[in-house]
């Protein structure tokens, strides 16, 4: 469980055998996008299969905050544990996840653009116990991340 891990330094030195990058332009101001990202009550509107969110320790949006997400995916319940490891909003929001024993590090960055637009960039670094597993899961991780980015963009723009 992620509570057993050491310090932030040990998380960033982890060997990641897959890295994926995603970008989306949101047609809303950066402040609105970040407000929605941090609001637990709105998450079910753009996170497919989300059943429950529980802040385990700390305060949402602050360094060290630990959160448990409960999803129902493909007829199964999945717990996702998150720890906020770097925060410098409105520009940077990096989190460490553990999902079914797999480590995932996500670097999110937000850039203010002209005409009240926001560029949202997401970099996902994933570890797998077996190297070939990364190749098998790469397609599903890409599909899920693209769906999340699209759903988040659409939800923010609908507000």
N, C-alpha and C positions, 0 to 999 in steps of 0.2 A: 504494500500500500504506500501511497506517496508520502505519508507522514514519516516513513522510515528513512527517506532520502536525506542526504547531508545538506550542505549549504548551496546557495545559488551557484557558486563557482563550480561545484561538481556537476550541476545540471548542464551548464554551458560547455563543459569539457566532454560531455557524452559523445560517443561516436554515432553519428546519424548516417544511415546508409541510403537515405532517399531525401531529396529536397524538391519541393514543388512550389511554383510561384503563381499567384493569381492577382489580377487587377480589375477594378471596376470603378467607373465614374458615377457618383451619386449626384443627382440634380437637386441637392439641398445643401444648406450651410453645414460646415464641419461640426458646429456646436450641436445641431439637431441630430446628426448621425451618432455622435458620441453619447449624447444623452440617451438615445434609444438603445445603444449597445450595452450601456451599464444598467438599464432599467429591467430588473428581473420580471416585473409584471408584464412587460411587452414581449418577452422572449418567445412565448408559445405562439405568437403571431407570425414569427419568421423562422422558427426552428422546428422542422418537421419531426414529429414523434416525441417531442418533449412533454414529459408528464409532470415533473417536479424539479424545482431548483431550491437548494438549501445552502446558505452560507454557513460553513462549518466554523470558520474563525476569521477574524479581521472584519474589515468593512469593504464592501463592494467598491472596486475602483482604486483601492489602496494597495500598496506593495505588501506582499505576503498573504493577501486574502486567499482563503481556501474555500472552494465551492464544490458541491456534489450535484451533478445533473443526473436525472433519471429519464431515460428514453425507452420507448418501445419501438424496436426495429425488427422487421421481418418476424413478427409474432413473439419476439423475445424481449425481456427487460434487460437493459444495459445501463450500468452505472459508469459515469465519466467523472473523474476527479480532476479539478483544475487548481492551479496555484499561480497567482499573479507574480511574476518574477521581475518585471521591469515596467514601470509606468512613468510616462512623461507626456501626459495629455495636454494639448490635443494632438500631439504628433505620434507618440509611441505607446503601444499596449501589448506587452509580450507575456504569454502564458505557457505553462508546462502542463501537459495532460497525461493521465494514465487511463488507458482504455483497454480492458481485457489483458492486462499485463504488458501492453505495448506502450512505449514512451513516445510522446509527440510534443514538439516544441513549436509554438506558433509566434511569429513576429508580425504584428499588425502595425501598419503605419497609415496615418491620415495626413493628407496634404490639402491645404486650402487652395482652391482654384478660382479663377475669375467667374463672375456671374453667379455667385453663391453655389458653386459646385465643389464637391469633395472627391479627391482621388483616394480610394481605399485599396491598399496593397497588402496582401497576405502571403507570407512565406511559411510553408509547413516543412518541418524537418522530422522525419519518422525513423524510429529504430525497429528492427525486427530481429528475433532470435536467430532466424535462418535467413541468409542472404536472398535465396530464391523466393522467400515469402514476400519480400518487398516488391518483386516484379509482379507477383500475383495480385497483391493488394493495391498496387499503384493506380490501376484503372478505377477501382471503387473509391479510393481516396480522392482522386481527381473529380469524379462525378459528384461525390458528396460536397466537396469544397465549392465547386462551381454552383451547385444548387443552393448552398448556404449564401454565397455571395449574391446570387441573383435574387433570392428571396429577401435578404436583408435590404438590398438596394430598392426593390419594389415596395417593401414595407415602409422604409424611410421616406420614399418619394410620395407615398400615399397619405402621409400625415400632413 
